[in-house]
Amino acid sequence: MTDETKLQVSVQLTPEQVAEAWWGLSSDEQAQFYAHLHRISKGVLCLQTAYMVSHIIETENSDARDAFCTIHNHSTEYVETAVDMRCHAAIRGIAKMADAARATH
């Protein structure tokens, strides 16, 4: 017979603890965080973001504003650059395959 003890704990994390946990994640884990946030937001992430930004401005929280802007203002450029890099890599790969095929004929 095995004695088993079950324990249920509820923990309320502070925003600071969530930020520290996020900062400690790898790039892949941070991407997973955003993917999960997208899934659990059920289509209202844009609205919640608008509320948050409004609160940041109303409370003049410059640290929050600066962090939010740093992360999100550059994200479109980073995504576009990453897509461009993948396209160029694919083009180079196709060109190498074409060169190899021509060399064998």
Backbone bond lengths (Angstrom), bond angles and torsions (degrees), N, CA, C in turn:
res aa  C-N    CA-C-N  psi(-1)  N-CA   C-N-CA  omega(-1)  CA-C   N-CA-C  phi
1 M - - - 1.442 - - 1.530 108.72 -
2 T 1.311 115.80 138.74 1.451 121.18 179.84 1.509 109.11 -112.56
3 D 1.330 114.25 131.40 1.464 118.14 173.88 1.520 107.85 -82.38
4 E 1.285 115.17 131.86 1.456 119.44 -179.76 1.514 108.55 -128.06
5 T 1.305 113.73 132.04 1.456 119.97 177.59 1.515 108.02 -116.90
6 K 1.305 115.43 130.19 1.457 119.57 176.75 1.512 108.36 -108.67
7 L 1.314 114.43 137.63 1.448 120.88 -178.82 1.519 107.99 -131.82
8 Q 1.292 116.01 127.49 1.457 119.86 176.10 1.519 108.06 -113.60
9 V 1.330 114.65 127.00 1.457 120.49 -176.99 1.516 108.22 -125.01
10 S 1.292 115.61 137.56 1.458 120.92 174.53 1.518 107.58 -113.36
11 V 1.329 115.50 126.56 1.450 120.65 -177.41 1.522 108.34 -123.15
12 Q 1.306 116.42 130.00 1.461 121.99 175.82 1.516 107.90 -101.67
13 L 1.331 116.23 111.81 1.462 120.26 179.62 1.520 110.31 -82.88
14 T 1.305 115.47 143.44 1.462 120.20 175.77 1.533 108.49 -82.06
15 P 1.319 117.95 159.80 1.470 119.19 174.91 1.531 112.02 -56.47
16 E 1.313 117.21 -35.24 1.467 120.70 178.88 1.532 110.89 -63.92
17 Q 1.328 117.40 -40.45 1.462 121.07 179.53 1.530 111.11 -67.69
18 V 1.326 116.51 -39.64 1.461 119.83 177.45 1.533 109.85 -63.98
19 A 1.335 116.82 -43.36 1.471 120.84 179.00 1.529 110.93 -62.14
20 E 1.324 117.10 -43.23 1.462 120.35 179.45 1.520 111.08 -65.09
21 A 1.326 116.55 -39.76 1.466 120.01 177.89 1.527 110.09 -64.37
22 W 1.349 117.55 -44.62 1.459 121.54 179.22 1.529 110.46 -61.05
23 W 1.339 116.48 -43.41 1.462 121.31 -178.82 1.528 111.08 -62.57
24 G 1.321 117.30 -31.13 1.458 121.80 -179.43 1.521 114.14 -80.98
25 L 1.328 117.81 -4.78 1.452 121.36 -179.31 1.527 110.94 -80.82
26 S 1.311 115.79 153.88 1.466 120.98 173.12 1.532 108.45 -73.41
27 S 1.313 116.65 169.59 1.466 120.47 177.63 1.518 111.33 -58.18
28 D 1.335 116.93 -41.29 1.460 120.92 178.64 1.529 110.84 -63.20
29 E 1.317 116.72 -43.28 1.471 120.37 179.34 1.522 111.36 -66.95
30 Q 1.331 117.48 -37.38 1.463 119.81 176.71 1.522 110.20 -64.30
31 A 1.330 117.01 -38.34 1.467 120.23 175.94 1.523 110.50 -63.60
32 Q 1.337 116.83 -40.23 1.463 120.86 176.84 1.526 110.72 -62.94
33 F 1.322 116.59 -37.82 1.465 121.62 176.96 1.522 109.92 -58.13
34 Y 1.347 116.43 -49.72 1.462 119.95 -179.33 1.530 111.58 -65.17
35 A 1.327 117.31 -37.79 1.464 120.09 177.63 1.526 110.29 -62.28
36 H 1.323 116.77 -43.33 1.459 120.36 179.71 1.536 110.72 -67.72
37 L 1.319 116.53 -40.28 1.463 120.44 176.92 1.524 110.23 -58.66
38 H 1.320 116.25 -42.02 1.465 120.71 177.81 1.532 110.66 -60.45
39 R 1.343 116.03 -44.88 1.471 119.93 -178.17 1.522 112.30 -66.28
40 I 1.325 117.35 -42.41 1.468 119.03 -175.40 1.521 112.79 -80.05
41 S 1.330 117.58 -14.43 1.467 119.87 -177.74 1.520 112.39 -74.83
42 K 1.307 116.95 -16.10 1.469 122.61 176.01 1.524 112.78 50.50
43 G 1.314 115.85 44.02 1.456 120.34 173.75 1.513 116.88 83.21
44 V 1.315 118.26 5.23 1.467 119.35 -179.42 1.534 112.65 -117.10
45 L 1.318 116.90 18.55 1.459 120.01 179.72 1.520 110.88 -61.86
46 C 1.321 117.33 -39.36 1.464 121.12 179.26 1.526 110.23 -62.38
47 L 1.321 116.72 -43.94 1.466 120.88 179.61 1.529 110.81 -64.99
48 Q 1.323 116.83 -44.33 1.468 120.44 178.85 1.520 110.57 -62.31
49 T 1.328 115.86 -39.05 1.465 120.09 177.96 1.521 110.53 -62.48
50 A 1.331 117.00 -41.18 1.465 120.74 178.23 1.528 110.78 -62.50
51 Y 1.330 117.31 -42.37 1.472 120.70 176.94 1.529 110.73 -61.49
52 M 1.342 115.44 -44.37 1.456 119.56 -178.32 1.524 111.03 -63.72
53 V 1.326 117.14 -45.64 1.465 120.31 -179.62 1.524 110.21 -63.24
54 S 1.322 117.08 -40.01 1.461 120.82 176.94 1.530 110.38 -59.45
55 H 1.330 116.02 -43.46 1.471 120.46 179.06 1.532 110.63 -64.51
56 I 1.335 116.61 -42.26 1.465 120.52 178.90 1.524 110.07 -58.20
57 I 1.329 117.38 -45.47 1.466 121.81 -178.36 1.524 110.94 -68.75
58 E 1.335 116.73 -45.43 1.467 120.28 -178.42 1.516 112.63 -62.69
59 T 1.329 116.59 -35.20 1.470 120.08 -178.32 1.522 112.24 -92.47
60 E 1.334 116.18 0.45 1.464 121.97 -179.96 1.528 112.02 53.12
61 N 1.326 115.31 41.93 1.466 121.54 -179.95 1.526 108.47 -84.37
62 S 1.326 116.25 87.96 1.460 120.73 -174.09 1.530 112.57 -67.01
63 D 1.323 118.50 -32.22 1.469 119.77 177.50 1.530 110.31 -63.88
64 A 1.331 116.52 -45.13 1.469 120.62 178.84 1.525 110.16 -64.49
65 R 1.335 116.62 -43.28 1.469 120.89 179.45 1.526 110.20 -60.67
66 D 1.327 116.68 -47.44 1.462 120.48 -178.09 1.529 111.74 -63.54
67 A 1.327 117.15 -42.80 1.466 120.39 179.62 1.525 110.58 -65.23
68 F 1.325 116.53 -46.31 1.465 120.69 -179.58 1.524 110.52 -60.82
69 C 1.323 116.52 -46.54 1.468 120.41 -179.27 1.524 111.23 -64.60
70 T 1.325 117.24 -41.04 1.462 120.42 179.57 1.514 110.67 -61.03
71 I 1.320 116.75 -46.05 1.468 120.09 -178.61 1.522 111.01 -68.35
72 H 1.312 116.93 -49.43 1.459 119.86 -166.96 1.529 115.50 -93.73
73 N 1.308 118.68 -27.16 1.460 118.80 178.97 1.517 112.62 -67.13
74 H 1.321 116.47 -30.73 1.456 120.14 -177.81 1.523 112.72 -92.45
75 S 1.320 117.62 -9.89 1.463 119.89 -172.52 1.518 113.02 -62.87
76 T 1.322 118.78 -40.32 1.464 120.55 179.70 1.521 110.28 -61.91
77 E 1.329 116.17 -44.74 1.468 119.96 178.48 1.526 110.75 -61.71
78 Y 1.338 117.41 -42.64 1.460 120.51 -179.44 1.527 110.56 -63.77
79 V 1.336 116.88 -42.63 1.465 120.40 179.99 1.528 109.76 -63.89
80 E 1.323 116.74 -46.07 1.464 120.03 179.57 1.524 110.96 -61.87
81 T 1.318 117.66 -41.59 1.460 121.51 179.13 1.522 110.61 -63.87
82 A 1.338 116.59 -43.16 1.467 120.52 179.69 1.520 110.55 -63.09
83 V 1.330 117.60 -41.17 1.462 120.95 178.19 1.524 109.60 -64.58
84 D 1.333 117.18 -44.76 1.464 120.78 178.20 1.525 111.08 -59.17
85 M 1.334 116.73 -42.29 1.464 120.55 -179.21 1.529 110.13 -63.60
86 R 1.331 116.72 -40.96 1.468 119.89 179.15 1.523 110.61 -66.57
87 C 1.329 117.18 -39.40 1.473 120.98 178.30 1.520 110.52 -62.94
88 H 1.334 116.52 -46.71 1.463 120.28 179.98 1.531 111.20 -63.84
89 A 1.318 116.99 -38.54 1.471 120.18 177.96 1.526 110.09 -64.95
90 A 1.326 116.89 -40.02 1.462 120.57 178.16 1.525 110.75 -65.18
91 I 1.319 117.16 -42.05 1.470 121.63 178.82 1.524 110.27 -62.01
92 R 1.345 115.90 -44.00 1.472 119.47 178.36 1.527 110.72 -62.99
93 G 1.328 116.02 -41.47 1.468 119.85 179.32 1.519 112.27 -63.06
94 I 1.323 116.57 -41.93 1.468 120.78 178.37 1.525 110.33 -65.61
95 A 1.329 115.91 -41.32 1.469 119.66 178.96 1.533 110.83 -61.97
96 K 1.323 117.37 -40.77 1.473 120.79 178.51 1.526 110.68 -64.32
97 M 1.335 116.13 -42.02 1.468 119.28 178.42 1.527 110.76 -63.90
98 A 1.336 116.50 -40.48 1.467 120.68 179.00 1.515 109.86 -64.65
99 D 1.332 117.77 -43.52 1.455 121.59 177.94 1.532 111.00 -60.77
100 A 1.325 116.05 -43.13 1.471 120.32 179.43 1.517 111.08 -64.36
101 A 1.342 116.93 -39.57 1.461 120.60 179.20 1.534 110.71 -67.41
102 R 1.321 116.65 -40.00 1.476 119.86 178.09 1.522 111.04 -66.04
103 A 1.329 116.40 -36.08 1.467 120.47 -178.05 1.538 111.45 -67.68
104 T 1.304 117.55 -26.99 1.471 120.25 -179.24 1.519 111.79 -85.52
105 H 1.325 118.36 -9.71 1.476 120.94 -179.74 1.468 111.93 -103.89
